[in-house]
Amino acid sequence: MDQGIYTAASGAIAMEERLNVISHNIANVNTVGYKKDHILYREFTKILDTSMLAQGQYRVIPVDVVATRPTVDLTQGVSMKTDNPLDVAINGEGFFVVMTEDGPRYTRAGSFMISEDNNLVTPQGHRVQGKGGDITIDTTTGDGQVVIGPDGRISYDGTEVDSLQVVNIPAEALVRAGGNLFAVRDGHVPDPVENPSVSQGYLERANVEPVTEMVELITTQRAYEAYQRMIRSINDAYSNSIRNVGAVS
């Protein structure tokens, strides 16, 4: 009975973790450049018959299910045309680098603007980084257009200003830092993308498929409810057995 309640409880906890991840994905379906999370499970086992260990023949039963930390899905989202010259979508691998109060952070959201002090920034005011650091575009010196080439080179009024800094980070090294930004885990250093590919006047949509996520949400909710019913059933059976023992004694 103990094994049954442990298995049911661990299953319910795992499904609750999955519900949280799916709900977060759905909530960000319209967030530019958002990368969805997915969660994996590991099964802990317990040996029942140790007499056959030497021969490598033994039975095992699941005792616990542990949810691993969510992993970022780096699948490319669909690009949407905006015709805004300061909107940029990355084609393929890589992240834009922005400077925050907490240091460099990384994002796929290429919705940029020019600040009052002529820096290229995100809507939150984080300074977009070029190969030379902060990207400064002094629009008071001319009346030309900002041009961002397919390789990330930025020009204004015919003069090259800088190049967008694009770096590659493996999914396992990413840590969500809020505001559609990522930090990197200790011990990981982002690698510069040697030949980045970007599209000016485009933004990358979230890589969340609403229908798929809704199906996953319903399936997971049903599994969670099934585990809850199992726990209640085991608990009721345990309570009845105690009452029966008490009545006999």
Secondary structure in CASP SS format (residue, H / E / C, confidence):
PFRMAT SS
TARGET T0000
AUTHOR 0000-0000-0000
METHOD secondary structure of the structure
MODEL  1
M C 1.00
D H 1.00
Q H 1.00
G H 1.00
I H 1.00
Y H 1.00
T H 1.00
A H 1.00
A H 1.00
S H 1.00
G H 1.00
A H 1.00
I H 1.00
A H 1.00
M H 1.00
E H 1.00
E H 1.00
R H 1.00
L H 1.00
N H 1.00
V H 1.00
I H 1.00
S H 1.00
H H 1.00
N H 1.00
I H 1.00
A H 1.00
N C 1.00
V C 1.00
N C 1.00
T C 1.00
V C 1.00
G C 1.00
Y C 1.00
K C 1.00
K C 1.00
D E 1.00
H E 1.00
I C 1.00
L C 1.00
Y E 1.00
R E 1.00
E E 1.00
F E 1.00
T E 1.00
K E 1.00
I E 1.00
L C 1.00
D C 1.00
T H 1.00
S H 1.00
M H 1.00
L C 1.00
A C 1.00
Q C 1.00
G C 1.00
Q C 1.00
Y C 1.00
R C 1.00
V E 1.00
I E 1.00
P E 1.00
V E 1.00
D E 1.00
V E 1.00
V E 1.00
A E 1.00
T C 1.00
R C 1.00
P C 1.00
T E 1.00
V E 1.00
D C 1.00
L C 1.00
T C 1.00
Q C 1.00
G C 1.00
V C 1.00
S E 1.00
M E 1.00
K E 1.00
T C 1.00
D C 1.00
N C 1.00
P C 1.00
L C 1.00
D E 1.00
V E 1.00
A E 1.00
I E 1.00
N C 1.00
G C 1.00
E C 1.00
G C 1.00
F E 1.00
F E 1.00
V E 1.00
V E 1.00
M E 1.00
T E 1.00
E C 1.00
D C 1.00
G E 1.00
P E 1.00
R E 1.00
Y E 1.00
T E 1.00
R C 1.00
A C 1.00
G C 1.00
S E 1.00
F C 1.00
M E 1.00
I E 1.00
S C 1.00
E C 1.00
D C 1.00
N C 1.00
N E 1.00
L E 1.00
V E 1.00
T C 1.00
P C 1.00
Q C 1.00
G C 1.00
H C 1.00
R E 1.00
V E 1.00
Q E 1.00
G E 1.00
K C 1.00
G C 1.00
G E 1.00
D E 1.00
I C 1.00
T E 1.00
I C 1.00
D C 1.00
T H 1.00
T H 1.00
T H 1.00
G C 1.00
D C 1.00
G C 1.00
Q C 1.00
V E 1.00
V E 1.00
I E 1.00
G C 1.00
P C 1.00
D C 1.00
G C 1.00
R E 1.00
I E 1.00
S E 1.00
Y E 1.00
D C 1.00
G C 1.00
T E 1.00
E E 1.00
V E 1.00
D E 1.00
S E 1.00
L E 1.00
Q C 1.00
V E 1.00
V E 1.00
N E 1.00
I C 1.00
P C 1.00
A H 1.00
E H 1.00
A H 1.00
L E 1.00
V E 1.00
R E 1.00
A C 1.00
G C 1.00
G C 1.00
N C 1.00
L C 1.00
F E 1.00
A E 1.00
V E 1.00
R C 1.00
D C 1.00
G C 1.00
H C 1.00
V C 1.00
P C 1.00
D E 1.00
P E 1.00
V C 1.00
E C 1.00
N C 1.00
P C 1.00
S C 1.00
V E 1.00
S E 1.00
Q E 1.00
G C 1.00
Y E 1.00
L E 1.00
E E 1.00
R C 1.00
A C 1.00
N C 1.00
V C 1.00
E C 1.00
P H 1.00
V H 1.00
T H 1.00
E H 1.00
M H 1.00
V H 1.00
E H 1.00
L H 1.00
I H 1.00
T H 1.00
T H 1.00
Q H 1.00
R H 1.00
A H 1.00
Y H 1.00
E H 1.00
A H 1.00
Y H 1.00
Q H 1.00
R H 1.00
M H 1.00
I H 1.00
R H 1.00
S H 1.00
I H 1.00
N H 1.00
D H 1.00
A H 1.00
Y H 1.00
S H 1.00
N H 1.00
S H 1.00
I H 1.00
R H 1.00
N H 1.00
V H 1.00
G H 1.00
A H 1.00
V H 1.00
S C 1.00
END
